[in-house]
Amino acid sequence: MTMDASEQIRLVRSSVERWNEWRKECPDVRPHLAGVELVEMDLSGVDFSDTDLARASLERSTLDGSDLSGADLRRASLQRSRARKARFV
């Protein structure tokens, strides 16, 4: 099931579990979350692998155990975020 960027934003904001399920169902889709604000969110365990997060704000969010491998993080803000055991490569 493909979805446009606004639907992807709503999904990740609503539930990391549902987001990860969608990622497993649609492994060939490269999510587009460029410029999105995901501030002060608990995104622990989120699958952001190969996701376009350019210019996204993840400030003060928790990304513990998340997969950010292959993600485009150019100009993304991770200030005061926590990413223990997160995967970046």
Sequence and secondary structure as in RCSB ss.txt:
>XXXX:A:sequence
MTMDASEQIRLVRSSVERWNEWRKECPDVRPHLAGVELVEMDLSGVDFSDTDLARASLERSTLDGSDLSGADLRR
ASLQRSRARKARFV
>XXXX:A:secstr
    HHHHHHHHHH HHHHHHHHHH TT   B TT B TT B TT B TT B TT B TT B TT B TT B TT
 B TT B TT B  
